[in-house]
Amino acid sequence: MHVRNENGSITLEAALVLPVFMLFIVFMASIIRISIAEIALNKSVNETSKIIATHVYPATILAEEASSLVSGKLSGLTLGEINLTDVEELVGTSMREFLDLDVSGANFLSDLGTSAISPIIKDKFAENMNADSGSIDNLTVEVEMPGSLNGGEDSYLGITASYDLDLIVPFVEKTITIKKQAYERLWVGGY
């Protein structure tokens, strides 16, 4: 048996290496895209919860002052000999209900819920993502409003946002849901 003394090497062709390398690059780009979306969502939810927690109490005090001012004006309203209470008895409903003038602190908090906070978070998320408005359509926001403003145990504002991110990777059609929560205690002044 005759053995040749040959040294050989294995050559990997570009047809084998290039697809694996490109798949790795696309995978890394997807990881970076997920990280950017997660950071943007976290920053948006945290900043919004802090801003709202610091500004709910002064806005509620302003709303309560406006309510007492409206109540004072409506209770002192008379037309000739007809008093406001006489009109309320005649109509069967109070003028505040008829004119829809309920501006109490609890009403202010309930109106400030998801409908008011969701656009703020979506704008901050789009700003942090440097994205167009089409990508923020996958963002959903849920808001837990506090039960009271007097500094009790239930005076926490909770914001939960989730973003559905579609992965753009060959042979993989997955949607990743990124969910962030922020709970912030309301700043309630001197209570």
N, C-alpha and C positions, 0 to 999 in steps of 0.2 A: 504494500500500500504506500502510495506516494503522497505525501502531504506537502502542499505548497506553503511557503511562508509568505502569506499575503496579509497585509493589514487593511482592513476595510472600515468604512464609516457609514453611518446611517444618515441619509439625507432626507429631511422632511421637506416635502414640496410645499409651495405656496398654496396649492389647492387644499391642503389639509390644515395648515396653520392659519391662514387668513380668515376663514369663517369662524374658527374658535376665538381668534383675537377680536374680531368684530363683535361677536356675541358678548365677550367680556366687556368691551367698551360700552355697548348698549346697556348691559346690566349695571355698570357703574354709573352711567348717566341716569338710569332709573332710580338708583339709590340716592343720588344727589337730588333728583327731583322730589322724591319722597321726603327727604330731609328738609328741603326748602319749604315745602308745603306744611310740614309739621311745625317748623319754627315760626312761619307766618301765622298759622292758626293759633298757636300758643301765645304769641305776642298780641294778636288781635283780641283774644278773649281776656287775657290778663289786663291789658290796658283799659279796655272798655269797662270791665268790672270795677277797677279802681276809680275810674273817672265817675261812674254812676254812683258808687258807694260814697264818694265825697260830696256829690252834688244833690243827692236826693233829699237830704234833710233841709238845706236852705230852700230848695224849691217847694218842699211840702209846707214849710212855714209861710212862704209867700202865698201859696195856694190857700192855706187856712186864713191868712189875713184877708185875702181877696174874698173868701167865703163870708167872713164876718162883715166885711164892708158891704157886700151885696145884700146880706141879710138885714143889715141896718138900713140900707137904702129902701129895700122892699117893704120892711115893716113900717117905715115912716111914710110910705106913699099913700096919699089920700087924694081923692078927686071930689072936691066940693064936700058933700056930706057923706059920700060913700067911702067906707074904710076898706082896707085890703082884706081884713078878716071877713067882712060882709061879702065881698066878691068871692072869696074862697068858699064860703058857705053856699053861695048861690051856684057857683060852677061845680062844686063837688070835688075839686082838686086844688092843691095849693099852687100859687103862682110859680114857685120854684120848680115844681114838677112840670108845670105847663110850659115854662120857658126853658126847661132842662138846664138849670143852674146849680148843679151839684158839683161843687169844687172843693170837696173835703180832701184830707190827706189820704184816706184809704182809696178814694176814687182816683186820685192822682197816681197812686202807686199801681193800681190795677190797669190804668190806661198806659202806663209806662212799660208794660210788658213786652212781649215778643214783637209786637208790631212796631214799636219805637226803637228797640235795641237791635233788632235784626239788620236793618239797613246800615247802622253804624258799624257793626262787626263786618258786614260784607264790604263796605268801603275800606275799612282798615285792612282787611284781608287782601283785597285787590291791590291796595297800595303796597303792602308788604311783599306780595307775590310778583309785583310788576306785571300783572296779567290783565288781559282784556275782560270785559264783562261776561263773556261766554263761559269762562272757567269758574266763575263764582256761582253759577246756577246749581252746582252740586253741593253747595253749602247750606246746611240746615242749622237753625239756632233755636234752642229752647231756653226759656228764662223762668227761674223760680223767684218770685217776688217775696220779700219778707212779710211776715204776718203783722209786725208792728214796727213803730219807729221809736219806741221808748227805751231802747237799749236792752231789751230782754234777750232771752236765749234764741228767739226766733227772728232776730233782726239781721239775718244773713241773706245776701243777694247771691243767687247761683245762676251762672250762665254755662250752658253746655252747647258746644258747637261741634258738628261733625262734617267732614269733607270727604266726598267720594272721589278718589283719584284713579283714573284709568291708566293702567300700565301699558306702555307702548314697547313691548318686547316681542320679538319674533316667536311664534309658536305658543305664546302665552297670552290669553285674554282674561286678565284678572282685574278686579276693581278692589283697591285697598281703601278701607274706611279709616280715616284718622279722626279721633275723637278727643277733644280737650275740654276740661272743666275748670271753672274758676269760682271759688266761693269767697266772698269778701264781706266782712262785717260793715254794716252801715255806720258812718260817722254821724253820731246823733247829738253832737254838741255836749252840753253839760249834764246830761242825764246820768 
